[in-house]
Amino acid sequence: MTKYLFVYHAPMTPADATPPDPAQIDAVMQQWNDWAGKVGDGMVDFGTPLAHGTRVTPEGTSDSTREVVGYTLIEADNKEAAIELAKVHPHLNMPGGCEVEVHEAQALPGM
């Protein structure tokens, strides 16, 4: 099985969004847990929300300009299977035009 990194984008980070009420949190987390059930044994790292990114370059550091708000690491038989899981991900149902990027983790020679 190959590993795939799901990178979640949204118009704002969870830290910047209006906090939902507890009933909404439970409903949203249930959707995520249901999706994780579809992934099954392929779940490597459920991930977490991300905030306050810093870009590091040879010239120095700056605030991240991409709205990366979270990640998940899974294993799937192939990229098509990973994309099918991304297509039914609850992050896509969040308001504001949320997106999921799917990246194949490439093996490093000699590692």
Contacts in CASP RR format, 6 or more apart in sequence:
PFRMAT RR
TARGET T0000
AUTHOR 0000-0000-0000
METHOD contacts of the structure
MODEL  1
MTKYLFVYHAPMTPADATPPDPAQIDAVMQQWNDWAGKVGDGMVDFGTPL
AHGTRVTPEGTSDSTREVVGYTLIEADNKEAAIELAKVHPHLNMPGGCEV
EVHEAQALPGM
1 42 0 8 1.000
1 75 0 8 1.000
1 76 0 8 1.000
1 77 0 8 1.000
2 75 0 8 1.000
2 76 0 8 1.000
2 77 0 8 1.000
2 78 0 8 1.000
2 79 0 8 1.000
2 82 0 8 1.000
2 104 0 8 1.000
2 105 0 8 1.000
3 44 0 8 1.000
3 73 0 8 1.000
3 74 0 8 1.000
3 75 0 8 1.000
3 104 0 8 1.000
3 105 0 8 1.000
4 73 0 8 1.000
4 74 0 8 1.000
4 75 0 8 1.000
4 76 0 8 1.000
4 79 0 8 1.000
4 82 0 8 1.000
4 102 0 8 1.000
4 103 0 8 1.000
4 104 0 8 1.000
4 105 0 8 1.000
5 71 0 8 1.000
5 72 0 8 1.000
5 73 0 8 1.000
5 102 0 8 1.000
5 103 0 8 1.000
5 105 0 8 1.000
6 71 0 8 1.000
6 72 0 8 1.000
6 73 0 8 1.000
6 74 0 8 1.000
6 82 0 8 1.000
6 86 0 8 1.000
6 89 0 8 1.000
6 100 0 8 1.000
6 101 0 8 1.000
6 102 0 8 1.000
7 68 0 8 1.000
7 70 0 8 1.000
7 71 0 8 1.000
7 100 0 8 1.000
7 101 0 8 1.000
7 103 0 8 1.000
8 68 0 8 1.000
8 69 0 8 1.000
8 70 0 8 1.000
8 71 0 8 1.000
8 72 0 8 1.000
8 91 0 8 1.000
8 98 0 8 1.000
8 99 0 8 1.000
8 100 0 8 1.000
9 66 0 8 1.000
9 67 0 8 1.000
9 68 0 8 1.000
9 69 0 8 1.000
9 98 0 8 1.000
9 99 0 8 1.000
9 100 0 8 1.000
9 101 0 8 1.000
10 67 0 8 1.000
10 69 0 8 1.000
10 91 0 8 1.000
10 94 0 8 1.000
10 96 0 8 1.000
10 97 0 8 1.000
10 98 0 8 1.000
10 99 0 8 1.000
11 67 0 8 1.000
11 96 0 8 1.000
11 97 0 8 1.000
11 98 0 8 1.000
12 67 0 8 1.000
12 69 0 8 1.000
13 49 0 8 1.000
13 50 0 8 1.000
13 51 0 8 1.000
13 52 0 8 1.000
13 67 0 8 1.000
13 69 0 8 1.000
14 49 0 8 1.000
14 51 0 8 1.000
14 69 0 8 1.000
15 49 0 8 1.000
15 51 0 8 1.000
15 52 0 8 1.000
16 51 0 8 1.000
20 28 0 8 1.000
28 90 0 8 1.000
31 90 0 8 1.000
31 93 0 8 1.000
32 90 0 8 1.000
34 90 0 8 1.000
35 85 0 8 1.000
35 88 0 8 1.000
35 89 0 8 1.000
35 90 0 8 1.000
36 43 0 8 1.000
36 46 0 8 1.000
37 43 0 8 1.000
38 85 0 8 1.000
38 88 0 8 1.000
39 74 0 8 1.000
39 85 0 8 1.000
41 75 0 8 1.000
42 74 0 8 1.000
42 75 0 8 1.000
42 76 0 8 1.000
43 72 0 8 1.000
43 74 0 8 1.000
44 73 0 8 1.000
44 74 0 8 1.000
44 75 0 8 1.000
45 71 0 8 1.000
45 72 0 8 1.000
45 73 0 8 1.000
46 72 0 8 1.000
47 70 0 8 1.000
47 71 0 8 1.000
47 72 0 8 1.000
47 73 0 8 1.000
48 70 0 8 1.000
48 71 0 8 1.000
49 69 0 8 1.000
49 70 0 8 1.000
50 68 0 8 1.000
50 69 0 8 1.000
50 70 0 8 1.000
50 71 0 8 1.000
51 69 0 8 1.000
52 63 0 8 1.000
53 63 0 8 1.000
53 64 0 8 1.000
53 68 0 8 1.000
54 61 0 8 1.000
54 62 0 8 1.000
54 63 0 8 1.000
54 64 0 8 1.000
55 61 0 8 1.000
55 62 0 8 1.000
55 63 0 8 1.000
55 64 0 8 1.000
55 65 0 8 1.000
73 105 0 8 1.000
74 82 0 8 1.000
74 85 0 8 1.000
76 82 0 8 1.000
76 85 0 8 1.000
79 102 0 8 1.000
79 104 0 8 1.000
82 102 0 8 1.000
82 104 0 8 1.000
83 102 0 8 1.000
86 100 0 8 1.000
86 102 0 8 1.000
89 100 0 8 1.000
91 98 0 8 1.000
91 100 0 8 1.000
92 98 0 8 1.000
92 99 0 8 1.000
92 100 0 8 1.000
END
